[in-house]
Amino acid sequence: MEPVFNDLLDILRRRFDQNMHRHKSVSWSEVENRLQTAPGKLKSLAAMEETGGEPDAIGISDNGEAIFCDCSPESPAGRRSLCYDADALEARKENKPSGSAMDVAAKMGVSLLTETQYIQLQDLGPFDRKTSSWLLTPKKTRNLGGALFGDYRYGRTFIYHNGVQSYYAARGFRAILLI
């Protein structure tokens, strides 16, 4: 295994040990075994880490996959000021952002959280008390020009909508990765 991945595994193990409340029924050996057999997924986790996501294992899926999610207190700093998707970016004529959440996620090999996943993450949180995060939006809503985002304010999770072309310095996206 490449040295950079050994360093990443050390970071992930320390984070795992420091945040046992996020994965009460998961053992590090179970997660580590999955990680060592998935070098492509390690590249995605490295991208999550490099952009400030602080990925952590938050459970095991019904298929036995380790679920990793960004657990940084705020939306990852390296993934903010993005509109929702490529079509929204293309449609923007002035003051274009540097990219789109969907494109950046695809390049990283990860997915945006769904509304349900975001609410479940907030059960481990709170996250996004000062920022917000784009969420994977149902096609019907997207086709009407809207996209979903969430945040945590006033002691609860909120899910909102915005035009897909919008972008804000305090809005990024959280990634989820199954390994």
C-alpha positions as CSV (number, residue, x, y, z in Angstrom):
1,M,0.0,0.0,0.0
2,E,1.2,3.5,-0.9
3,P,2.6,5.5,2.1
4,V,0.0,8.3,1.5
5,F,-2.7,5.7,2.1
6,N,-1.0,4.5,5.2
7,D,-1.1,8.0,6.5
8,L,-4.7,8.3,5.6
9,L,-5.5,5.0,7.4
10,D,-3.8,6.4,10.5
11,I,-5.9,9.5,10.3
12,L,-9.1,7.5,9.8
13,R,-8.3,5.1,12.6
14,R,-7.7,8.0,15.1
15,R,-10.9,9.7,14.0
16,F,-12.8,6.5,14.3
17,D,-11.4,5.9,17.9
18,Q,-12.2,9.5,18.9
19,N,-15.8,9.4,17.7
20,M,-17.2,6.0,18.8
21,H,-20.7,7.5,19.1
22,R,-20.9,7.7,15.3
23,H,-20.4,3.9,14.8
24,K,-21.3,2.0,17.9
25,S,-21.9,-1.3,16.2
26,V,-18.8,-1.2,13.9
27,S,-15.3,-2.4,14.6
28,W,-12.2,-0.7,13.2
29,S,-10.9,-4.1,11.9
30,E,-14.1,-4.6,9.9
31,V,-13.6,-1.1,8.3
32,E,-9.9,-1.5,7.8
33,N,-10.3,-4.8,6.0
34,R,-12.7,-3.1,3.5
35,L,-10.3,-0.2,3.1
36,Q,-7.3,-2.3,2.3
37,T,-9.0,-4.1,-0.5
38,A,-10.4,-0.9,-2.2
39,P,-7.6,1.3,-3.4
40,G,-10.0,3.3,-5.7
41,K,-12.1,4.1,-2.7
42,L,-9.1,5.2,-0.7
43,K,-8.4,7.8,-3.4
44,S,-12.0,9.0,-2.9
45,L,-11.5,9.1,0.9
46,A,-8.2,11.0,0.4
47,A,-10.1,13.6,-1.7
48,M,-12.7,13.9,1.0
49,E,-9.9,14.5,3.6
50,E,-8.0,16.9,1.4
51,T,-11.0,19.1,0.9
52,G,-11.8,19.3,4.6
53,G,-14.5,16.7,4.9
54,E,-13.0,14.8,7.9
55,P,-14.6,11.5,6.7
56,D,-15.5,8.9,9.3
57,A,-17.2,5.6,9.2
58,I,-20.8,6.1,10.3
59,G,-22.2,2.5,9.9
60,I,-22.5,-0.6,7.8
61,S,-25.0,-0.8,5.0
62,D,-27.5,-3.6,4.5
63,N,-25.0,-5.0,1.9
64,G,-22.2,-5.1,4.4
65,E,-20.4,-2.0,3.1
66,A,-18.7,0.5,5.4
67,I,-20.5,3.9,5.1
68,F,-18.1,6.8,5.2
69,C,-19.5,10.4,5.4
70,D,-18.0,13.9,5.8
71,C,-18.2,14.7,9.5
72,S,-16.5,18.1,9.5
73,P,-18.5,20.4,11.8
74,E,-19.2,22.7,8.8
75,S,-19.6,22.0,5.1
76,P,-16.1,21.1,3.8
77,A,-14.3,24.4,3.1
78,G,-12.6,22.9,-0.1
79,R,-16.0,22.3,-1.6
80,R,-17.9,25.5,-1.2
81,S,-19.2,28.3,-3.5
82,L,-20.5,25.7,-6.0
83,C,-23.8,25.7,-7.9
84,Y,-25.7,22.4,-8.0
85,D,-24.8,20.8,-11.3
86,A,-23.2,21.3,-14.7
87,D,-26.4,22.5,-16.4
88,A,-26.8,25.1,-13.8
89,L,-23.1,26.2,-14.2
90,E,-23.5,26.4,-18.0
91,A,-26.8,28.4,-17.7
92,R,-25.1,31.0,-15.5
93,K,-24.0,33.9,-17.6
94,E,-22.4,36.2,-15.1
95,N,-20.4,35.6,-11.9
96,K,-20.0,31.9,-12.5
97,P,-18.8,29.8,-9.6
98,S,-15.7,27.7,-10.0
99,G,-17.7,24.5,-10.6
100,S,-20.7,22.5,-9.5
101,A,-21.3,20.2,-6.5
102,M,-22.4,17.3,-8.7
103,D,-19.3,17.5,-11.0
104,V,-16.8,17.8,-8.0
105,A,-18.5,14.8,-6.4
106,A,-18.2,12.8,-9.6
107,K,-14.5,13.6,-9.9
108,M,-13.9,12.6,-6.3
109,G,-15.8,9.3,-6.8
110,V,-18.4,10.1,-4.1
111,S,-22.1,11.0,-3.9
112,L,-23.9,13.9,-2.3
113,L,-26.1,12.9,0.7
114,T,-29.8,12.4,0.1
115,E,-32.2,14.2,2.3
116,T,-32.7,11.1,4.4
117,Q,-29.0,10.5,4.8
118,Y,-28.5,14.2,5.8
119,I,-31.1,13.9,8.5
120,Q,-29.6,10.6,9.7
121,L,-26.1,12.3,9.8
122,Q,-27.6,15.1,12.0
123,D,-28.6,12.5,14.5
124,L,-24.8,12.1,15.0
125,G,-24.2,15.8,14.8
126,P,-25.1,18.6,14.8
127,F,-23.4,19.6,11.5
128,D,-23.7,22.8,9.4
129,R,-24.5,25.2,12.2
130,K,-23.0,28.1,10.2
131,T,-22.9,26.6,6.7
132,S,-25.2,24.6,4.5
133,S,-24.8,21.6,2.2
134,W,-26.3,20.8,-1.2
135,L,-28.2,17.5,-1.1
136,L,-28.9,15.0,-3.9
137,T,-32.1,16.3,-5.4
138,P,-34.9,14.2,-6.9
139,K,-35.1,14.6,-10.7
140,K,-38.6,16.0,-10.6
141,T,-37.4,18.9,-8.4
142,R,-34.2,19.4,-10.4
143,N,-36.2,19.5,-13.7
144,L,-38.2,22.3,-12.3
145,G,-35.0,24.3,-11.7
146,G,-34.6,23.7,-8.0
147,A,-32.3,21.8,-5.7
148,L,-32.3,20.9,-2.0
149,F,-29.8,21.9,0.7
150,G,-29.8,21.4,4.5
151,D,-28.4,22.9,7.6
152,Y,-28.8,22.9,11.4
153,R,-30.2,25.9,13.1
154,Y,-32.3,26.6,16.3
155,G,-31.7,23.1,17.6
156,R,-33.0,21.2,14.5
157,T,-32.3,20.1,11.0
158,F,-33.8,22.1,8.1
159,I,-34.2,21.1,4.5
160,Y,-34.7,24.0,2.0
161,H,-34.7,24.6,-1.7
162,N,-32.9,27.0,-3.9
163,G,-32.4,27.6,-7.6
164,V,-29.7,25.3,-9.0
165,Q,-27.7,28.2,-10.3
166,S,-27.3,29.8,-6.9
167,Y,-24.1,29.5,-4.9
168,Y,-22.9,30.9,-1.6
169,A,-19.6,31.1,0.1
170,A,-21.0,29.1,3.1
171,R,-22.7,26.4,1.0
172,G,-20.8,23.3,-0.1
173,F,-21.7,19.6,-0.1
174,R,-21.1,16.6,2.1
175,A,-20.0,13.4,0.5
176,I,-21.0,9.8,1.2
177,L,-19.0,6.8,0.1
178,L,-19.8,3.0,0.5
179,I,-16.8,0.7,0.7
